[in-house]
Structure formats: structure tokens, C-alpha cells
Amino acid sequence: MIIVSDQHAPRSLIVTLYGAYGRDFPGPVPVAELIRLLAAVGVDAPSVRSSVSRLKRRGLLLPARTAEGAAGYELSADAQKLLQNGDRRMYAPPPDGDEGWVLAVFSVPEFERQKRHILRSRLSGLGFGTAAPGVWIAPARLYEETRHALHQLRLDGYVDLFRGEHLGFAPTTEAVARWWDLAALAKEHEAFLDRHGPVLTAWRTRADTPSEEAYHDYLLALDSWRHLPYTDPGLPARLLPADWPGARSAAVFRELHERLRDAGAGFVGV
């Protein structure tokens, strides 16, 4: 059996599975099917059951019966929205030209400082950089997703959102290097390339595409990739260092997606 690496937590793989294939099921995904599909990437049945329970407690999965009466789970409305937002992030083409910025300016009273921590964590998770204390910045295309996320968390009362352009005094390339930790982002892209680049190279030499192998390699690649477009918000190439690895990692993921996603669907049965 292929053992799942530490890079791929069972709970994350379940979310990735639903994002890749679960929405194509004609109804709830049976528990027995979840166990079979996660076993193919090295997750044992107890880990699947405990991870599903945690996702249920978080309100992302809802228990339901299949048409045949088997126990299963379906996505909640909130989970559907999260996956739709994820689709836009993961499969978006590279940014084309300057789009401006969205600024999130917030002030949280000291007696509610826990909300300040949640707010910072959520903005960071959306890909925002820090322009100044209490002022966060991201590409303008993230406005709608940010507005929805803050509203869902009932944090919108503490935040004002603005659209704008950077007018100086420092060059925007220098400012971007302050707003985001570009070295850390580059390392994440390089790690993806180190892990999945050789997988793509191996598939390029093959004439066949067995469904279980395609499913295995695609699910692991997607599980690695789906976090990156949130860590890295997709800054314009002209603002990034030369030979930025983000373009290469995105190209590797896109080719793996095109080669393996539909072939893997045969193993899933959708």
C-alpha cells in the first residue's frame, strides 16, 4: 500500500476529494466509498471516520442517506461556497496586467482582541499582505471573496474595504517585498515543484493512464496545490523577482490537472 506522506493530512485529503470529485456524485458520498477512495492514497478507515467527524462538527459535511439507504455525507452550503471560491483561485489564469489593490483597514477594541487575531488570520489566509499595522493589502480581484468571508465570520463591522492604486513613494516592487514574505512564498512553490514536478515528468513518458494511478497522483497534487493560491495571491509578474517559481509551479499543476483529473474520475466512478 502507498503510505500517505506527512504533507497530506487525512482531513485535508477529504476536502480535496470532495472538491475534485465529490460534487459529481449523484447524491451523498457513501462512507464506504470515502474509505475506499482515501485508502488509495494511504489513509486508513479510522482516520477517515475521525476526520469526517471533525468536518461534520465544523459544519462542512452533513450526514445523509444515499438513494439505496447507505450512510454518507454531503457538502453543506458553506462548504459548497468555499469550494467554489477555491475553484476560482486554483484554476485561475495568471494575472494579466495591473488590476489595482483592495485595502482592508480594521480597528478592533482591546476587549475584543480575540476577534483581532481571527481577523488577521483570515486576511492572511485570503492572501493579504501587511502594508502597515491595521492595514492589509491584496490584488483587487479578491474584493468579493474577502467581503463574503468577513461577512460570514461577522467581522465586517470592524473593517473598511477600499480599492486603490499604489502611488509611491517607494517603487511598487520594493513595497510588495515588504508587504509579503516573497522568499517564503518562493520556497512553497519550490517545494511543490520538487514533489510533483518529477511526477509530471514520469507521466509524460507514458502512453497509458491507468485510472487508479491517475487518481492517486492527481489527488495528492491537488491537495498540495490548493493551499498555494491562498498563500500566494497571484501578484503581477512585473512586481516579482526574476525567475519567480510561481509560474513554473502553476504550469506543472495545470498540466497534471489536464492529464490526470478526468482519468482519475474513472477510479472514483463519476
C-alpha positions in Angstrom: 0.0 0.0 0.0 1.2 3.5 -0.7 1.7 5.4 2.5 0.4 9.0 2.6 3.1 11.5 3.5 3.0 13.9 6.3 2.3 16.6 3.7 -1.2 15.2 3.2 -3.4 15.2 6.4 -6.5 12.9 6.2 -8.9 15.8 6.8 -7.3 17.9 4.0 -7.4 15.0 1.6 -11.2 14.5 2.3 -11.8 18.2 1.5 -9.6 17.8 -1.6 -11.6 14.7 -2.7 -14.9 16.5 -2.4 -13.5 19.4 -4.3 -12.1 17.3 -7.1 -14.8 14.6 -7.5 -17.4 14.7 -4.7 -19.6 17.3 -6.3 -20.0 15.0 -9.3 -21.6 12.2 -7.2 -25.4 11.9 -7.8 -26.0 12.2 -4.1 -24.2 11.9 -0.8 -20.8 10.1 -0.9 -21.3 6.8 0.9 -19.0 6.3 3.9 -17.8 3.0 2.4 -16.8 4.9 -0.8 -14.9 7.5 1.2 -12.9 4.8 2.9 -12.1 3.1 -0.4 -11.1 6.3 -2.1 -8.9 7.5 0.8 -7.3 4.1 1.2 -5.9 4.6 -2.3 -3.8 7.5 -1.0 -2.8 5.7 2.2 -5.4 6.8 4.7 -6.8 4.1 6.9 -10.5 3.7 7.8 -10.3 5.0 11.4 -8.5 8.2 10.2 -11.3 8.7 7.6 -14.0 8.3 10.2 -12.4 10.6 12.7 -11.6 13.3 10.1 -15.2 13.1 8.7 -16.5 13.7 12.3 -14.3 16.8 12.6 -15.5 18.2 9.3 -19.1 17.5 10.4 -18.6 19.4 13.6 -17.2 22.3 11.6 -20.4 22.3 9.6 -18.7 21.4 6.3 -20.1 17.9 5.9 -23.7 16.9 6.6 -24.8 13.3 7.2 -27.3 12.0 4.7 -28.5 8.7 3.2 -28.0 7.6 -0.4 -30.9 6.6 -2.6 -30.0 3.0 -1.6 -30.2 3.9 2.1 -26.4 3.8 2.8 -24.9 6.2 5.3 -23.0 9.0 3.6 -22.0 12.7 3.7 -22.8 15.7 1.5 -21.4 19.2 1.4 -23.0 21.9 3.4 -24.0 25.2 1.7 -21.0 26.9 3.3 -18.7 24.1 2.1 -20.1 24.5 -1.4 -19.3 28.2 -1.3 -15.8 27.6 -0.1 -15.1 25.1 -2.9 -16.5 27.5 -5.5 -14.1 30.2 -4.2 -11.3 27.6 -4.3 -12.1 26.8 -7.9 -11.6 30.4 -8.9 -8.3 30.5 -7.0 -6.9 27.2 -8.1 -7.8 27.2 -11.8 -7.5 31.0 -12.5 -5.2 32.0 -15.4 -2.2 34.1 -14.4 -3.0 37.8 -13.7 -2.9 39.9 -16.8 -1.7 43.5 -16.2 -2.3 45.8 -13.3 -5.6 45.5 -11.6 -5.1 47.7 -8.6 -5.4 46.8 -4.9 -8.0 46.2 -2.3 -7.2 47.5 1.2 -8.7 46.2 4.4 -8.4 48.7 7.2 -9.6 47.5 10.6 -9.8 48.6 14.2 -10.9 46.1 16.9 -11.4 47.3 20.6 -9.0 45.9 23.1 -11.7 44.0 25.0 -12.4 42.1 21.7 -8.8 41.4 20.9 -9.5 37.7 20.1 -11.5 38.9 17.1 -8.4 40.9 16.1 -6.5 37.7 16.0 -9.2 35.9 14.0 -9.4 38.9 11.6 -5.6 38.9 11.0 -5.6 35.1 10.5 -8.5 35.3 8.0 -7.0 38.1 5.9 -3.6 36.2 5.9 -5.5 33.1 4.8 -7.1 35.0 1.9 -3.6 36.1 0.7 -3.4 39.6 2.1 -0.1 41.2 2.9 0.6 43.7 5.6 1.0 47.3 4.4 1.0 48.8 7.9 -0.4 48.0 11.3 -4.2 47.6 10.8 -3.8 48.0 7.0 -3.8 44.9 4.8 -3.5 44.7 1.1 -4.3 42.3 -1.7 -4.9 42.3 -5.5 -8.3 44.0 -6.3 -9.8 40.8 -7.7 -10.0 39.4 -4.1 -12.5 42.0 -3.1 -15.7 40.0 -3.4 -14.3 36.9 -1.8 -12.9 39.0 1.1 -16.2 40.8 1.6 -18.1 37.4 1.7 -15.6 35.8 4.1 -15.7 38.7 6.6 -19.4 38.9 6.5 -19.7 35.1 7.2 -17.4 35.5 10.2 -19.4 38.6 11.4 -16.2 40.6 11.3 -17.4 43.1 8.7 -18.3 45.6 11.4 -14.6 46.1 12.2 -13.3 46.5 8.7 -13.5 49.1 5.9 -12.5 48.0 2.4 -11.1 50.3 -0.2 -10.0 49.9 -3.8 -6.9 51.9 -4.9 -3.5 52.1 -6.7 0.0 52.5 -5.2 1.3 55.9 -5.9 4.7 55.8 -4.1 7.0 57.0 -2.6 8.9 53.7 -2.9 8.7 51.7 -6.1 5.8 49.2 -6.0 8.3 46.3 -6.4 10.0 47.4 -3.2 6.7 47.8 -1.4 5.5 44.4 -2.4 8.6 42.9 -1.0 7.7 44.5 2.3 4.0 43.6 2.2 4.6 39.9 1.5 7.4 37.5 2.5 8.4 36.6 -1.0 11.2 34.3 0.0 8.8 32.2 2.0 6.3 32.1 -0.9 9.1 31.1 -3.3 10.1 28.2 -1.0 6.5 26.9 -1.1 6.4 26.9 -4.8 9.8 25.2 -5.0 8.6 22.5 -2.6 5.6 21.9 -4.9 7.9 21.6 -7.9 10.3 19.2 -6.0 7.4 17.0 -5.0 5.2 17.0 -8.1 7.5 18.0 -11.0 9.0 14.5 -11.2 5.5 13.0 -11.1 4.6 15.0 -14.2 7.9 14.1 -15.9 7.1 10.4 -15.4 3.6 10.8 -16.8 5.0 12.5 -19.9 6.9 9.3 -20.8 3.8 7.1 -20.5 1.4 6.1 -23.2 -1.3 4.8 -20.8 -3.1 6.5 -18.0 -4.5 3.8 -15.5 -7.3 5.4 -13.6 -6.2 4.5 -10.0 -2.7 5.8 -10.6 -4.0 8.9 -12.2 -6.4 9.4 -9.3 -3.6 8.9 -6.7 -1.2 11.3 -8.3 -3.8 13.9 -9.1 -5.4 14.0 -5.6 -2.0 14.4 -4.0 -1.0 17.1 -6.4 -4.3 19.0 -5.9 -4.0 18.6 -2.1 -0.6 20.2 -2.3 -1.6 22.9 -4.7 -4.9 24.1 -3.3 -3.3 25.9 -0.4 -0.8 27.8 -2.6 -3.1 30.2 -4.4 -4.2 31.4 -0.9 -0.7 31.8 0.5 0.4 33.4 -2.8 -2.3 35.8 -4.0 -1.0 35.9 -7.6 0.9 39.1 -7.9 1.7 40.6 -11.3 4.9 39.2 -12.8 6.5 42.6 -13.2 6.4 43.0 -9.4 8.1 39.7 -8.6 11.7 38.7 -8.7 13.2 37.3 -11.9 12.6 33.5 -12.4 9.7 33.5 -9.9 8.9 29.8 -9.3 5.2 30.5 -9.1 4.7 30.5 -12.8 6.5 27.1 -13.1 4.6 25.5 -10.3 1.3 26.7 -11.7 2.2 25.3 -15.1 3.1 21.9 -13.5 -0.3 21.8 -11.7 -2.2 22.8 -14.8 -0.6 20.0 -16.9 -1.2 17.4 -14.1 -4.8 18.6 -13.9 -5.3 18.2 -17.7 -3.6 14.8 -17.9 -5.0 13.1 -14.8 -8.2 14.6 -13.5 -10.6 13.0 -15.9 -8.7 9.7 -16.0 -8.9 9.6 -12.2 -12.6 10.1 -12.3 -12.8 6.5 -13.7 -11.5 5.1 -10.4 -13.9 7.3 -8.4 -16.8 6.2 -10.5 -18.2 9.6 -11.6 
